[in-house]
Amino acid sequence: DFLVGIVAALEDHKGHKYLIEAARTIKLRAPRVKIIVVGKGSLEMELDQQAREMRVDDLVFFLGFREDIPRILASLDLFVLSSHLEGLGSSIMDAMACKLPVVATEVGGIPEVVTHNETGLLVPPRNPGALAEAILRLHYDRPLAARLGKRGYEVVHEKFSAEAMARRIIAVYENIALKKG
């Protein structure tokens, strides 16, 4: 199977319902794809019911809150974030640090982390069709998925690692010191 995962609170702004809608298309075209949903929230029962009503409950699995996120990320083939409202999307950086290819929506700070066709695929928010197509594209094009995962890993370490943050902070202090003489 090809495991797609999302790690996010089960709240409206995370857009899980669009991922579940996308699962219908995925099921028809790639029945070996499975979607793992990790998280808890106010929409837990509603999303589970939606998956049953859309007959994708054999494809979409709700794992609830988990403490073993690194282990789960290591088991995935693809990470997805279907938000229609998002800050930076730190779960994307965790996935990229695990060399996972990423499909995410083009909202908030996500495009600062994910560059379309370089470190992942970006799709419009609230668009299950585009979400399904991006997931299917990476399912069928494993070399592209591997390339995006590798480049995402490099970028997250270059820009968002503790070392990179320390270098930028030192540069700010050096700049201030130069201005003060």
C-alpha positions as CSV (number, residue, x, y, z in Angstrom):
1,D,0.0,0.0,0.0
2,F,0.9,3.7,-0.5
3,L,0.4,5.5,2.8
4,V,-0.7,9.1,2.9
5,G,-0.8,10.8,6.2
6,I,-2.0,14.0,7.8
7,V,-1.1,15.1,11.3
8,A,-3.4,17.9,12.4
9,A,-6.2,18.8,14.9
10,L,-9.6,17.6,13.6
11,E,-10.9,21.2,13.3
12,D,-12.5,22.9,10.3
13,H,-9.6,25.1,9.3
14,K,-7.4,22.0,8.7
15,G,-9.7,20.9,5.8
16,H,-9.9,17.2,6.6
17,K,-13.3,17.1,4.9
18,Y,-11.7,18.0,1.6
19,L,-9.2,15.2,2.0
20,I,-12.0,12.8,2.7
21,E,-13.8,14.0,-0.4
22,A,-10.6,13.6,-2.4
23,A,-10.5,10.0,-1.1
24,R,-13.4,9.1,-3.4
25,T,-11.4,9.9,-6.5
26,I,-8.3,8.3,-5.1
27,K,-10.2,5.1,-4.3
28,L,-11.4,4.8,-7.8
29,R,-8.0,5.3,-9.4
30,A,-5.6,3.9,-6.9
31,P,-7.2,1.5,-4.5
32,R,-3.9,0.7,-2.8
33,V,-3.6,4.2,-1.4
34,K,-4.5,4.5,2.2
35,I,-5.0,7.7,4.2
36,I,-4.0,7.9,7.8
37,V,-5.5,10.8,9.9
38,V,-3.7,11.5,13.1
39,G,-5.2,14.0,15.6
40,K,-8.2,14.7,17.8
41,G,-10.6,17.5,17.7
42,S,-14.2,18.7,17.7
43,L,-14.9,17.2,14.2
44,E,-13.8,13.7,15.1
45,M,-17.3,12.1,14.9
46,E,-18.4,14.2,11.9
47,L,-15.4,13.3,9.8
48,D,-15.7,9.6,10.7
49,Q,-19.3,9.7,9.6
50,Q,-18.4,11.6,6.4
51,A,-15.9,8.8,5.5
52,R,-18.5,6.1,6.1
53,E,-21.2,8.0,4.1
54,M,-18.8,8.5,1.2
55,R,-17.8,4.8,1.4
56,V,-14.1,5.6,1.9
57,D,-13.9,4.2,5.4
58,D,-11.8,1.3,4.0
59,L,-9.3,3.9,2.8
60,V,-9.3,6.6,5.5
61,F,-8.2,5.5,9.0
62,F,-8.5,7.7,12.0
63,L,-5.7,7.0,14.6
64,G,-6.6,9.7,17.1
65,F,-4.0,11.5,19.2
66,R,-0.7,9.8,19.1
67,E,2.6,10.3,21.0
68,D,4.7,8.4,18.4
69,I,4.5,10.9,15.5
70,P,8.1,10.3,14.3
71,R,7.4,6.6,14.0
72,I,4.2,7.3,12.1
73,L,6.0,9.8,9.8
74,A,8.6,7.1,9.1
75,S,5.9,4.7,7.9
76,L,4.3,7.2,5.4
77,D,5.0,7.5,1.7
78,L,3.5,11.0,1.4
79,F,2.4,13.8,3.8
80,V,-0.6,16.0,3.1
81,L,-1.9,19.1,4.8
82,S,-5.4,20.1,3.5
83,S,-5.8,23.3,5.5
84,H,-7.8,26.3,4.2
85,L,-6.4,28.5,7.0
86,E,-2.9,27.9,8.3
87,G,0.1,29.7,10.0
88,L,3.4,28.2,9.1
89,G,2.4,24.5,9.1
90,S,5.1,23.1,11.4
91,S,3.9,19.6,10.8
92,I,5.0,20.0,7.1
93,M,8.5,20.8,8.3
94,D,8.5,17.6,10.5
95,A,7.4,15.6,7.4
96,M,10.1,17.3,5.2
97,A,12.7,16.5,7.9
98,C,11.7,12.9,7.3
99,K,12.3,13.2,3.6
100,L,8.6,12.8,2.9
101,P,7.1,14.4,-0.3
102,V,4.4,16.9,0.6
103,V,1.1,17.9,-0.8
104,A,-0.3,21.0,0.8
105,T,-2.6,23.9,0.2
106,E,-1.4,27.2,-0.9
107,V,-2.5,29.2,2.2
108,G,-0.9,31.2,5.0
109,G,2.8,30.5,5.6
110,I,2.8,27.1,3.7
111,P,4.3,28.6,0.5
112,E,7.2,29.8,2.6
113,V,8.1,26.2,3.3
114,V,6.7,24.3,0.3
115,T,7.8,25.5,-3.2
116,H,5.6,24.0,-5.8
117,N,7.4,21.3,-7.9
118,E,10.6,21.8,-5.9
119,T,9.9,20.7,-2.3
120,G,6.3,19.5,-2.7
121,L,3.1,20.1,-4.6
122,L,0.8,23.0,-3.7
123,V,-2.9,23.0,-4.5
124,P,-5.7,25.5,-4.0
125,P,-7.5,25.3,-0.7
126,R,-11.0,23.7,-0.5
127,N,-10.4,21.8,-3.7
128,P,-10.7,18.1,-3.3
129,G,-10.2,17.4,-7.0
130,A,-6.8,19.2,-7.0
131,L,-5.9,17.5,-3.8
132,A,-6.7,14.1,-5.2
133,E,-4.8,14.8,-8.4
134,A,-1.6,15.9,-6.5
135,I,-1.7,12.8,-4.3
136,L,-2.3,10.5,-7.3
137,R,0.5,12.3,-9.2
138,L,3.0,11.4,-6.5
139,H,1.6,7.9,-6.1
140,Y,2.2,7.2,-9.7
141,D,5.5,9.2,-10.1
142,R,7.7,7.8,-7.4
143,P,10.9,9.4,-8.8
144,L,9.2,12.8,-8.6
145,A,8.0,12.0,-5.0
146,A,11.6,11.0,-4.1
147,R,13.1,14.1,-5.6
148,L,10.6,16.4,-3.8
149,G,11.2,14.5,-0.5
150,K,15.0,14.9,-0.9
151,R,14.8,18.5,-1.8
152,G,12.4,19.2,1.1
153,Y,14.8,17.6,3.5
154,E,17.6,19.8,2.3
155,V,15.5,23.0,2.4
156,V,14.1,22.4,5.9
157,H,17.6,21.8,7.2
158,E,19.0,24.8,5.3
159,K,16.3,27.3,6.4
160,F,14.5,26.0,9.5
161,S,17.0,23.9,11.5
162,A,18.2,25.1,14.9
163,E,21.6,25.8,13.3
164,A,20.1,27.9,10.5
165,M,18.0,29.9,13.0
166,A,21.2,30.5,15.2
167,R,23.1,31.7,12.1
168,R,20.3,34.2,11.3
169,I,20.2,35.5,14.9
170,I,24.0,35.9,14.9
171,A,23.8,37.8,11.6
172,V,21.2,40.2,13.1
173,Y,23.4,40.9,16.1
174,E,26.4,41.3,13.9
175,N,24.5,43.8,11.7
176,I,23.4,45.8,14.8
177,A,27.0,45.8,16.1
178,L,28.3,47.1,12.8
179,K,25.8,49.9,12.8
180,K,26.7,50.9,16.3
181,G,30.4,50.7,15.5
